[in-house]
Amino acid sequence: MLHYLWKILKIIGLFAVLLMTIAFLFWPQHKTNNDERIHVRYWYATGQKEELPFTVRLFNEMQDSIFVEAVAIPWQESEKKILTAILSDNPPDIVDHFAPVVKWASRMGLYPLDSFIAADQFDSTVIFPACWQEMQWQGHVFAMPTATASYALFYNKEMFRQAGLDPDKPPRTWDEVRQYARKLVRRTERGHITQMGFLFHLGRTLKVSQQTEEPLLLMAWQKQVPFTDPQKEKVLFANEQMVELLNYVLEANQDVPLPDQLAFVAGFGYGDQHAFTSGRLAMMILPGNFPDHIAAYRPGLDYGVSVIPSFEGFPTASSTATWWMAIPRGAKHPRAAWEFIKFVVDKEVQLQSLQAMDENLFPANRLAAMDASFLYKDFNQIFLDQLNYAHSTSILPLAHDTFWREFTNAVERVVHGKQQPWDALKQAELIIQNELNRAVAYDHYVREHMQFPGIAQ
C-alpha cells in the first residue's frame, strides 16, 4: 500500500514540475523598465550566428519611445516555437519568417496590418510585386516583406574558353544551353564524368543544397502554364503544356545517360564542394547572394552572370523567396510592433543594413534595390532586372507542402522512367486536389465561425 502511495506521489510531483516548466517558458516576462519605453519582443530566425540584427540596434538608438528586445530562434525550430507561443496566448510582438504567409494567416495566427497601412498611408508600390502578393490573404495584408532572393544564370568563363565557347556570350535560350552543355562534358579515360555543362533536372536534395532552382519550374512560368485556377482552389498543372515541357527535359537529359549523371552529382556538397564553386558544373541558376559565397570559397574564380535562358520568343522568368515580418495574434503592443516593421522596410534603413551586414539578401524595397549605392556591386543590375520577371513559389499556399512534395515526386518518377509524363502529373494533381479541398473547407469553416483579430466580420 505504501509503495502504491509513493508511486502516486512521485507521478504528482513530476506533473507539478512539468507545469512549472511550462509556466516558466510561456508566462509573460514582466521586466522593470526604468526608461519608460514600450518594450516589444521580437523573435527572429537565425542560423549558426546569433548576431543582434543591425536594424534592432539602429532602431533602439534612433528613438526613445520604443525598445525592441530581440531573441534569436534557431530557424529549424522557429515555426513550432512561434505557433506554440500564439496558442499559449503569450506570443512575441514581432516575428520574422520565410514560410508562406497564408499558412499562418488562414489559421488566425497573424494580426492584419491594413489599419496601420491605411493610417500611415504606406506606399505598397515600393515593394516588389511578387513579394507583396505573398503577404495577402482574403483581401487583407498580414505581413511585410523585408528581403527577397533573385536568381540568374552563372557560368564559368574559363570552362567556356577550354570548350571553344565565347566567354562573353552566355546562352540566351534553352536550346543554346543544351548545345553549350554538350561541348562542356569532360570524362576520364575510363569514362567517368568529371565535368558537366548544365543539369536540366536536379531533384529535391540538390535543389536545397546547391541553392538553385529547377529549370522545369522556370520553363513553366515562361510558357505561362496554369498551375491553378485564379481562386487557387483547383489544381490544373496536368495539361499538354506541362507534358511538352517534361518531354523537353527528358530529351535534354538523354545527352548524358542518367546513371552517369547520378554518379556525377553524388560528390556535390556545401562550401568549396558546391557544384559551381568547385568548378564541376559550368552553368547553374543561382541566387543574388551567391557572389559572396564564391568570394568566400573560391576567390578569383572567372565567372559571369546573365539572364536566365528562355524559349525563343518567350520572356525570361525567375523565382523569388520572401522573408517577412509580422505581428502574431495576441501581441501586446501591435502599434509599437508596426513602427519597427515599418522602420525595417524603409529605403534608407535597408541600404544601411546592406552596408553593415557581411552577407545579405536582396532588399524587398524596390527603391533600395534601385539605388546607386546598391547597384554598383557586380551583377546586381541583372538580379534587379530578373525580379521584374519573378514568380512566387507560394503557388498553392493552403496546400504548399503537399503541392511541392507531389509535384517533385511526379517529376522524379518521369525522369527515372517509372511513369509517363501525363500519368505522373495526373496522379500528383489528384493527391494535391484532395489535400486542397480539405484545407479550403477548413479555412471556410474557420472564417465563418471565428473572429479574425483586427478584421470586421
Secondary structure as GFF3:
##gff-version 3
##sequence-region A 1 457
A	DSSP	alpha_helix	2	26	.	.	.	ID=ss1
A	DSSP	beta_strand	38	46	.	.	.	ID=ss2
A	DSSP	alpha_helix	54	62	.	.	.	ID=ss3
A	DSSP	beta_strand	66	74	.	.	.	ID=ss4
A	DSSP	alpha_helix	75	87	.	.	.	ID=ss5
A	DSSP	beta_strand	94	97	.	.	.	ID=ss6
A	DSSP	alpha_helix	101	105	.	.	.	ID=ss7
A	DSSP	alpha_helix	114	119	.	.	.	ID=ss8
A	DSSP	three_ten_helix	124	126	.	.	.	ID=ss9
A	DSSP	alpha_helix	129	134	.	.	.	ID=ss10
A	DSSP	beta_strand	136	137	.	.	.	ID=ss11
A	DSSP	beta_strand	140	141	.	.	.	ID=ss12
A	DSSP	beta_strand	144	148	.	.	.	ID=ss13
A	DSSP	beta_strand	151	156	.	.	.	ID=ss14
A	DSSP	alpha_helix	157	162	.	.	.	ID=ss15
A	DSSP	alpha_helix	174	184	.	.	.	ID=ss16
A	DSSP	beta_strand	186	187	.	.	.	ID=ss17
A	DSSP	beta_strand	193	195	.	.	.	ID=ss18
A	DSSP	alpha_helix	204	209	.	.	.	ID=ss19
A	DSSP	alpha_helix	215	222	.	.	.	ID=ss20
A	DSSP	alpha_helix	240	253	.	.	.	ID=ss21
A	DSSP	alpha_helix	258	265	.	.	.	ID=ss22
A	DSSP	three_ten_helix	271	273	.	.	.	ID=ss23
A	DSSP	beta_strand	283	287	.	.	.	ID=ss24
A	DSSP	alpha_helix	290	297	.	.	.	ID=ss25
A	DSSP	beta_strand	303	306	.	.	.	ID=ss26
A	DSSP	beta_strand	318	320	.	.	.	ID=ss27
A	DSSP	beta_strand	322	326	.	.	.	ID=ss28
A	DSSP	alpha_helix	334	344	.	.	.	ID=ss29
A	DSSP	alpha_helix	347	356	.	.	.	ID=ss30
A	DSSP	beta_strand	362	363	.	.	.	ID=ss31
A	DSSP	alpha_helix	366	369	.	.	.	ID=ss32
A	DSSP	alpha_helix	372	375	.	.	.	ID=ss33
A	DSSP	alpha_helix	380	387	.	.	.	ID=ss34
A	DSSP	beta_strand	390	392	.	.	.	ID=ss35
A	DSSP	three_ten_helix	397	399	.	.	.	ID=ss36
A	DSSP	alpha_helix	400	415	.	.	.	ID=ss37
A	DSSP	alpha_helix	421	449	.	.	.	ID=ss38
###
